[in-house]
């Protein structure tokens, strides 16, 4: 007895209008080049926790290291990655460097994703 494939159609049919529409809205190479590092950054657990913490307040490396239970060096490395990706920015206040999210759109993305996992 053949195993049922729940991820495929029972019959093979190509809807040309849907394929054409998908091509019309397809991502351009340069758009993918911009999006891929963002989603890669979001796929790391510690970077995601950092971004979620920064969603609520700005924090310095020392605070984030204490929050994550990690070394300041490791957190600094992650923040450098997030800054180079354009997801966080920093500001200096005396000898302390504070980090914050760069964009309201990023806040919206993280908030929406968190709400999605809490829906029943």
Order of alpha helices (4+ residues) and beta strands (2+ residues): alpha-alpha-alpha-beta-alpha-alpha-beta-beta-alpha
